[in-house]
Amino acid sequence: MARYIDTIVIGAGATGSAAAWHLAGRGGEVVVFEREGAEVTASGGLVSLAPFTDDALTLRLATDATGWWSELESRLGRRLLDTGSAVWVSGSDSPPRVAGVESELLDEAAATREWPGIRFPGSVLHVPRAVRLDAGVAVRALRDAARDAGAELRYRERVTRIRVLGDDRALVEVAAVDAAGEPVDQQTTEFECRRLVVTVGAHTTKLAGGVLVLPRLVVTQQQPGRFPLRGGAGTGVAPWQGSAQGADAGRVDAATGDDVSRGGELRAWTGGDAAGEGPWRGSAQGADAGRVDAATGGAVSRGGELRATTGGAAAGSGAWPIWRHDPVVGDPRSGYWRGSVWGAPAGDGVEVVWSAPGAAAAPDAAGFRSERRRRTALQHYVREWLPGLDHEQFTERGEVAVSTRDGRAVIDRVGPVVVATALSHLGSGFAPAVGALLADLADGVRAPAAFSLRADRRASTASAAPASASASPDASPGR
Ligand SMILES: Cc1cc2nc3c(=O)[nH]c(=O)nc-3n(C[C@H](O)[C@H](O)[C@H](O)COP(=O)(O)OP(=O)(O)OC[C@H]3O[C@@H](n4cnc5c(N)ncnc54)[C@H](O)[C@@H]3O)c2cc1C
């Protein structure tokens, strides 16, 4: 017979952990199943809670999230938030203003004085006291809070099947898996629950597509690049320099020059625009070395110092803002761009990523293949616009992004099943506010229409083509 649990959450990413925190805090038994281990692999790097948008709902979530993060800081007794600059480079001489946050317009000369490592095409919008936090620190904090509130987090337990038995009854089938994600035996265990919260990101269609009519969810690859500062300004030694090359480093497809390493591994690229051709410098780091950097905050997150956890902010890239740089429509100089650019201090360098989705990807990012044209375009951008960074040597990692045709998140409830996915810029930074929304849904409150699974949204997205490179900035992962 299936064991009964009041509320089951599937997925202990930022969203599921936040939902578990709120749900457990409101009482009742909450169990979270997470197919990965307890270690947090979320990318280090700053995310900003200053949304570059006038959308009222997004602004409300940003305000709510800031409040929840502050509360988490007091509950956990450690510092999570920082304030610093966030900049919107819109390419216009009269950039849009952001409602609800203090901001100022800086002309090109003033912006260049402030951030000499960035080239500006004109005036920019500056949010001087944007609330920021580290993505990896965020997930750890939310998991700790969920546990403290009484939720049980079970790792390496993959939900293999969901069934809806009634308006307030669902059944899940769970398999124990090993570090490679393989079942440890043929056994599965069944659990019945009153409420089921599905927060499995890119895996949503596969896991819940049979019980929910979802909009078309497009899973694509993102390949952020992390670039060291030029001239040793605070970095001196980039994290990978001097470290031994991993045993399997340098696995490059002979025909294409593309990296064929598996998901999430970091590699150092070199060689200017011909990055695909002469791929490895002797000191390229292996995957684990990369994770040390990517997991910044792991070792120090309990120390309570955000400056320490964000590393780069203290160690030299602190002078860098989080920024968004939009292409100018019709300007041939941005013809090679892949949507807007997002950049942020990360580790001892600066991470830069195109917002537009890349190639179609498997949900778990296994078999990440670096797209050479995308990589070269990013290098080109850094050379043109970021004189403070060394565009020749950088590391890349593979991530997956999930998006809808209309660029809106999916957050709704049908019967006992509550679902959240395609969160893009509502991801880690906004997670505590999204988690509260999910707990409300579980308690019977209706979803905001913009995020809901309403029929017209399903119809408009079900037949839609995959999101293209011209996807709106709002559909992009945000910093
Ligand atoms: C390149 C890039 C940059 C980004 N930058 C930012 C940013 O700056 N700021 C920001 O706020 N957001 C950013 N995002 C978005 C953010 O990372 C995501 O929105 C956020 O991670 C979503 O969290 P989640 O918990 O919903 O999903 P995920 O992080 O995907 O977590 C889902 C969890 O479910 C687990 N799972 C999956 N299937 C199962 C199963 N069957 N059984 C059990 N567990 C399962 C997975 O292992 C995983 O842990 C970025 C995204 C990308 C790709």
The ligand as a MOL file (V3000), in Angstrom:
LIG
                    3D

  0  0  0     0  0            999 V3000
M  V30 BEGIN CTAB
M  V30 COUNTS 53 58 0 0 0
M  V30 BEGIN ATOM
M  V30 1 C 22.2250 30.4900 -18.5140 0
M  V30 2 C 21.1640 30.7690 -17.4850 0
M  V30 3 C 21.2940 31.8760 -16.6740 0
M  V30 4 C 20.3240 32.1630 -15.7220 0
M  V30 5 N 20.4760 33.2520 -14.9530 0
M  V30 6 C 19.5460 33.5170 -14.0230 0
M  V30 7 C 19.6720 34.6160 -13.2100 0
M  V30 8 O 20.6390 35.3520 -13.3410 0
M  V30 9 N 18.7400 34.8870 -12.2900 0
M  V30 10 C 17.6900 34.0760 -12.1100 0
M  V30 11 O 16.8850 34.3530 -11.2310 0
M  V30 12 N 17.5050 33.0000 -12.8700 0
M  V30 13 C 18.4180 32.7110 -13.8210 0
M  V30 14 N 18.2600 31.6430 -14.6220 0
M  V30 15 C 17.0700 30.8570 -14.4820 0
M  V30 16 C 17.1970 29.9480 -13.3110 0
M  V30 17 O 18.3840 29.2250 -13.3290 0
M  V30 18 C 16.0650 28.9810 -13.3590 0
M  V30 19 O 14.8710 29.6610 -13.5880 0
M  V30 20 C 15.9690 28.2850 -12.0320 0
M  V30 21 O 17.1040 27.5130 -11.8190 0
M  V30 22 C 14.7570 27.3960 -12.0550 0
M  V30 23 O 14.7670 26.6860 -10.8620 0
M  V30 24 P 13.7800 25.5010 -10.7180 0
M  V30 25 O 13.9000 25.0440 -9.3260 0
M  V30 26 O 12.4220 25.8660 -11.2020 0
M  V30 27 O 14.2890 24.4130 -11.7480 0
M  V30 28 P 15.6370 23.6120 -11.7270 0
M  V30 29 O 16.7370 24.4100 -11.1910 0
M  V30 30 O 15.7740 23.0300 -13.0810 0
M  V30 31 O 15.3600 22.4550 -10.6830 0
M  V30 32 C 14.5610 21.3410 -11.0080 0
M  V30 33 C 14.9730 20.2000 -10.0950 0
M  V30 34 O 14.1180 19.1050 -10.3370 0
M  V30 35 C 14.9030 17.9260 -10.2830 0
M  V30 36 N 14.1780 16.8850 -11.0170 0
M  V30 37 C 13.9440 16.8300 -12.3450 0
M  V30 38 N 13.2350 15.7310 -12.6510 0
M  V30 39 C 13.0140 15.0680 -11.4860 0
M  V30 40 C 12.3330 13.8580 -11.1620 0
M  V30 41 N 11.7320 13.1080 -12.0970 0
M  V30 42 N 12.3010 13.4550 -9.8630 0
M  V30 43 C 12.9090 14.2180 -8.9040 0
M  V30 44 N 13.5850 15.3720 -9.1640 0
M  V30 45 C 13.6140 15.7970 -10.4450 0
M  V30 46 C 16.1940 18.3360 -10.9330 0
M  V30 47 O 17.2540 17.4670 -10.5860 0
M  V30 48 C 16.3870 19.7300 -10.3680 0
M  V30 49 O 17.1220 19.7420 -9.1790 0
M  V30 50 C 19.1970 31.3170 -15.5730 0
M  V30 51 C 19.0780 30.1970 -16.3970 0
M  V30 52 C 20.0340 29.9240 -17.3510 0
M  V30 53 C 19.8750 28.7190 -18.2220 0
M  V30 END ATOM
M  V30 BEGIN BOND
M  V30 1 1 1 2
M  V30 2 1 2 3
M  V30 3 2 2 52
M  V30 4 2 3 4
M  V30 5 1 4 5
M  V30 6 1 4 50
M  V30 7 2 5 6
M  V30 8 1 6 7
M  V30 9 1 6 13
M  V30 10 2 7 8
M  V30 11 1 7 9
M  V30 12 1 9 10
M  V30 13 2 10 11
M  V30 14 1 10 12
M  V30 15 2 12 13
M  V30 16 1 13 14
M  V30 17 1 14 15
M  V30 18 1 14 50
M  V30 19 1 15 16
M  V30 20 1 16 17
M  V30 21 1 16 18
M  V30 22 1 18 19
M  V30 23 1 18 20
M  V30 24 1 20 21
M  V30 25 1 20 22
M  V30 26 1 22 23
M  V30 27 1 23 24
M  V30 28 2 24 25
M  V30 29 1 24 26
M  V30 30 1 24 27
M  V30 31 1 27 28
M  V30 32 2 28 29
M  V30 33 1 28 30
M  V30 34 1 28 31
M  V30 35 1 31 32
M  V30 36 1 32 33
M  V30 37 1 33 34
M  V30 38 1 33 48
M  V30 39 1 34 35
M  V30 40 1 35 36
M  V30 41 1 35 46
M  V30 42 1 36 37
M  V30 43 1 36 45
M  V30 44 2 37 38
M  V30 45 1 38 39
M  V30 46 1 39 40
M  V30 47 2 39 45
M  V30 48 1 40 41
M  V30 49 2 40 42
M  V30 50 1 42 43
M  V30 51 2 43 44
M  V30 52 1 44 45
M  V30 53 1 46 47
M  V30 54 1 46 48
M  V30 55 1 48 49
M  V30 56 2 50 51
M  V30 57 1 51 52
M  V30 58 1 52 53
M  V30 END BOND
M  V30 END CTAB
M  END
